[in-house]
Amino acid sequence: MPARLPLPPSLYADTAVAPVATPPLDMDKNVSVAIIGGGYTGLSTALHLAEQGVEALVLEAQEPGWGASGNNGGHTNPGLKHDPDQIEADFGADLGRRMIEFSYGTTNFTHDLIRRYQIPCEARQNGTLRAAYNATSAAAIETTAQQCIRRGMPVTYLNREQLREMTGTDRYIGAMLDARGGDLHPLSYARGLARAAISAGAKVHGETQALSLRRDGSRWRIETPRAVVHADKVLLATNGFTDDLWPALRRTIVPVFSSITATAPLSDAVARAIMPTRSVLYESGHITVYYRIDQHNRLLMGGRGPMRWIKSPYDVAYLMRYAERLWPQLKGVAWTHGWNSRLAITGDHYPHVHEPAEGILISLGCNGRGVALATAMGAQLARRLIGGAKAEIDMPITGIKPIPMHAFWPVGVTTAVITGRIRDRLGM
Ligand SMILES: Cc1cc2nc3c(=O)[nH]c(=O)nc-3n(C[C@H](O)[C@H](O)[C@H](O)COP(=O)(O)OP(=O)(O)OC[C@H]3O[C@@H](n4cnc5c(N)ncnc54)[C@H](O)[C@@H]3O)c2cc1C
């Protein structure tokens, strides 16, 4: 049996609230719903099932939040990658409108959930900036902002002067500010979700990898290292760590590493000069950089990095150099942590929900927006698992379509990320 993998060496691992006990499963179980994967998708679904009195059992190979959920940028971003008009064009007026309402509502949903369960995770809702440093991106962002404003959303388009005030740098020429965005401590949030799910009645087992999944009469049989689970329904929520439990599933996503580096707490004066309103920011462009100042005045800066596990800020030295270019006053500050994890990118950049067989539900591919989106998806998935109609789910339920040429990943991905071509190849 493989030894449990430690958490990546992140700032979060050093500062998160203590985990709730999630002992390995050591007895065979019969349950209504088994959930494979203990990130936000799996944990939020378990919580929403348990809230309705449905027995849910989460099987997590490592520990809750070990994957992207405990290691991400911590931005709660409203919306999907695509513009509202594009979503309606792709999915029609009815489903398109519901997808827009749902996805732009995910941050309020998440911050409300955090308040309702009093999850201690440093959550704030100070807005998200999607910022451009070139004219093409600025024009595209202005179009997005107009589409949002037309739909009555709390969105504004900011010009260069306003952005200088909001970011302390001259870099950006235009940005969209969505007041519903915010940030949180990702691992504390994942652990808080696990605690909330357990207190609502769900069972969560760490160090319990699902080794195989197969039909057994009218039910499903999941083998784990020490015990077997029989379930009426199964949710697969393994995202960027998707393995071969379900045929061809791993070929529907590209598991891409994203990296983050963090400073020691900055002086009040420096931290006030950088993002004084404590909005979070992500850049629009070929190579996406995202950052925020946390509640302890640390700058957390994320972006592309090596397509392998990293351990130190020096593995992503370019992010440090980039930060110093944006704010020269950072020269000489200590960078204390560098880490990464894997997220799932889909070919069309929409999150994917599949139902490849009776009783099997799959949700993956939040494409770098899963903090709020995966949380809110949990409520939708729970509704479907309880027997809600397909039409009640505000996301399309689609067939499993492997990405062509997938066998050439990750070499192709690495090259494409480095050259910026991934945007064209995958629509990033
Ligand atoms: C570095 C980084 C920065 C990011 N920044 C942001 C951000 O700022 N804002 C945002 O919205 N999104 C961000 N994201 C994306 C976001 O973190 C993800 O979309 C979200 O966490 C996905 O949650 P999940 O539950 O679907 O997957 P995960 O959290 O990855 O969970 C999947 C889990 O499945 C488990 N698993 C896999 N196989 C098995 C098995 N066979 N048996 C049992 N368990 C299994 C894994 O151990 C893992 O814990 C970022 C991602 C990364 C990597």
The ligand as an SDF file (V2000), in Angstrom:
LIG
                    3D

 53 58  0  0  0  0  0  0  0  0999 V2000
   -1.6750   26.3500   -7.6420 C   0  0  0  0  0  0  0  0  0  0  0  0
   -3.1570   26.4740   -7.9250 C   0  0  0  0  0  0  0  0  0  0  0  0
   -3.7460   27.7310   -7.7970 C   0  0  0  0  0  0  0  0  0  0  0  0
   -5.1150   27.8610   -8.0000 C   0  0  0  0  0  0  0  0  0  0  0  0
   -5.6900   29.0750   -7.7320 N   0  0  0  0  0  0  0  0  0  0  0  0
   -7.0350   29.1860   -7.7530 C   0  0  0  0  0  0  0  0  0  0  0  0
   -7.6520   30.3790   -7.3150 C   0  0  0  0  0  0  0  0  0  0  0  0
   -6.9950   31.3120   -6.8550 O   0  0  0  0  0  0  0  0  0  0  0  0
   -9.0080   30.4540   -7.3960 N   0  0  0  0  0  0  0  0  0  0  0  0
   -9.7810   29.4190   -7.8620 C   0  0  0  0  0  0  0  0  0  0  0  0
  -11.0010   29.5380   -7.9070 O   0  0  0  0  0  0  0  0  0  0  0  0
   -9.2080   28.2440   -8.2250 N   0  0  0  0  0  0  0  0  0  0  0  0
   -7.8700   28.1020   -8.1680 C   0  0  0  0  0  0  0  0  0  0  0  0
   -7.2910   26.9070   -8.5030 N   0  0  0  0  0  0  0  0  0  0  0  0
   -8.1660   25.7770   -8.8910 C   0  0  0  0  0  0  0  0  0  0  0  0
   -8.8450   25.1440   -7.6740 C   0  0  0  0  0  0  0  0  0  0  0  0
   -7.9140   24.9270   -6.6430 O   0  0  0  0  0  0  0  0  0  0  0  0
   -9.4800   23.8190   -8.1090 C   0  0  0  0  0  0  0  0  0  0  0  0
  -10.3800   24.0780   -9.1810 O   0  0  0  0  0  0  0  0  0  0  0  0
  -10.2740   23.1530   -6.9980 C   0  0  0  0  0  0  0  0  0  0  0  0
   -9.5450   23.0800   -5.7970 O   0  0  0  0  0  0  0  0  0  0  0  0
  -10.6850   21.7550   -7.4540 C   0  0  0  0  0  0  0  0  0  0  0  0
  -11.2530   21.0680   -6.3650 O   0  0  0  0  0  0  0  0  0  0  0  0
  -11.5580   19.5250   -6.5310 P   0  0  0  0  0  0  0  0  0  0  0  0
  -12.2050   19.0830   -5.2770 O   0  0  0  0  0  0  0  0  0  0  0  0
  -12.3380   19.3160   -7.7780 O   0  0  0  0  0  0  0  0  0  0  0  0
  -10.1290   18.8440   -6.7550 O   0  0  0  0  0  0  0  0  0  0  0  0
   -8.9110   18.6060   -5.7480 P   0  0  0  0  0  0  0  0  0  0  0  0
   -8.8960   19.5810   -4.6420 O   0  0  0  0  0  0  0  0  0  0  0  0
   -7.6700   18.4900   -6.5580 O   0  0  0  0  0  0  0  0  0  0  0  0
   -9.2570   17.2130   -5.0770 O   0  0  0  0  0  0  0  0  0  0  0  0
   -9.1480   15.9880   -5.7490 C   0  0  0  0  0  0  0  0  0  0  0  0
   -8.8180   14.9540   -4.6770 C   0  0  0  0  0  0  0  0  0  0  0  0
   -9.0380   13.6510   -5.2080 O   0  0  0  0  0  0  0  0  0  0  0  0
   -8.1420   12.7880   -4.5350 C   0  0  0  0  0  0  0  0  0  0  0  0
   -8.0750   11.5400   -5.3050 N   0  0  0  0  0  0  0  0  0  0  0  0
   -7.6070   11.3630   -6.5680 C   0  0  0  0  0  0  0  0  0  0  0  0
   -7.7230   10.0600   -6.9480 N   0  0  0  0  0  0  0  0  0  0  0  0
   -8.2870    9.4120   -5.8940 C   0  0  0  0  0  0  0  0  0  0  0  0
   -8.6570    8.0540   -5.6660 C   0  0  0  0  0  0  0  0  0  0  0  0
   -8.4970    7.0980   -6.6120 N   0  0  0  0  0  0  0  0  0  0  0  0
   -9.1900    7.7210   -4.4640 N   0  0  0  0  0  0  0  0  0  0  0  0
   -9.3770    8.6650   -3.5030 C   0  0  0  0  0  0  0  0  0  0  0  0
   -9.0410    9.9660   -3.6770 N   0  0  0  0  0  0  0  0  0  0  0  0
   -8.5040   10.3420   -4.8560 C   0  0  0  0  0  0  0  0  0  0  0  0
   -6.8590   13.5810   -4.4580 C   0  0  0  0  0  0  0  0  0  0  0  0
   -6.0000   13.0860   -3.4290 O   0  0  0  0  0  0  0  0  0  0  0  0
   -7.3760   14.9950   -4.2040 C   0  0  0  0  0  0  0  0  0  0  0  0
   -7.3460   15.3480   -2.8300 O   0  0  0  0  0  0  0  0  0  0  0  0
   -5.9180   26.7360   -8.3650 C   0  0  0  0  0  0  0  0  0  0  0  0
   -5.3110   25.4850   -8.5100 C   0  0  0  0  0  0  0  0  0  0  0  0
   -3.9410   25.3400   -8.2920 C   0  0  0  0  0  0  0  0  0  0  0  0
   -3.3190   23.9930   -8.4350 C   0  0  0  0  0  0  0  0  0  0  0  0
  1  2  1  0
  2  3  1  0
  2 52  2  0
  3  4  2  0
  4  5  1  0
  4 50  1  0
  5  6  2  0
  6  7  1  0
  6 13  1  0
  7  8  2  0
  7  9  1  0
  9 10  1  0
 10 11  2  0
 10 12  1  0
 12 13  2  0
 13 14  1  0
 14 15  1  0
 14 50  1  0
 15 16  1  0
 16 17  1  0
 16 18  1  0
 18 19  1  0
 18 20  1  0
 20 21  1  0
 20 22  1  0
 22 23  1  0
 23 24  1  0
 24 25  2  0
 24 26  1  0
 24 27  1  0
 27 28  1  0
 28 29  2  0
 28 30  1  0
 28 31  1  0
 31 32  1  0
 32 33  1  0
 33 34  1  0
 33 48  1  0
 34 35  1  0
 35 36  1  0
 35 46  1  0
 36 37  1  0
 36 45  1  0
 37 38  2  0
 38 39  1  0
 39 40  1  0
 39 45  2  0
 40 41  1  0
 40 42  2  0
 42 43  1  0
 43 44  2  0
 44 45  1  0
 46 47  1  0
 46 48  1  0
 48 49  1  0
 50 51  2  0
 51 52  1  0
 52 53  1  0
M  END
$$$$
